[in-house]
Amino acid sequence: MTLSPGTPELEVLDLLVSVAELGSLGAAARRHGISQPAASMRISTLERRLRLRLLDRSPTGSALTDAGRSVVGHARLVLEAAQAFTAGVAALHAAEVPRLRVAASKTIADHRIPQWLNALRASCPEVAVSLEVDNTRHVEALVRDGAADIGFVEGPHPPSGLGSRVLGADELVVVVGSAHPWAHRRTPVTLRELATTPLLWREPGSGTRDTVWEILGAECQPARPAAELGSAVAISAAARAAVAPAVLSRLIAAPDLTSGTLVEVPVADSVVLSRKFRAIWRRQTPPSGAAGVLAEHAARLEARDARHW
């Protein structure tokens, strides 16, 4: 198909449709950001090209002729096709943008993911990243279901049925509010004492909960929780109010420990409170491309931070 030499440009057809929609050449000119004389000249050029009179001009204004109304109908179809063409091309460009779906536990999302993604953006600026944040168990489910290309979780063990890589360790600390009796104790808390004390716990499925439960369960059956709360923020608030002791990541507790609104309780030397940060993926699809790059950045940054401890 070849266009005839007299085929009008889309811009002037759009101008003619604006005249029909707005009822005057002056209003159409303002919509298109041009002067009325310039708009009139363009319509005149279109009339000569089509060899049709499209507007009846008079001192009181301009009105479409019958031929003009017919041309406007055809012009609308052409403009709609042009818009569909533009949208289709934009969709092709969007489809070509590399996308990475990441899922992360809440602690990692708040305190680790930002610097990892900054490193990824520096090396792969074209990658569009979406991030889903939930507790460890839900992140594992997102990866298993293929809803995330890579996940980042914390916990004592690698998740069953998934590939994983240890990125680093996260220190856990026992904290209380300044008004709690433990805030002034001089003797370290033992594992049995911690296990038999009602604590502030995260909800089931949390990596922190799983880690602490396993550590305490090695000594005895842990006491019934003082409260189960759905976020570290809520646990910090309850601990500050001296509701009960809590075991938190040092990453989360650090601001309150610095300000003195939380107090770190010393633990016996035999008590090791830590957990692993891991990258996880479906075994049949090990991380490659942007996912692999992100995992490498995460491992490198965690190793760097560990050297600074």
Disulfide bonds with the S-S distance in Angstrom:
none
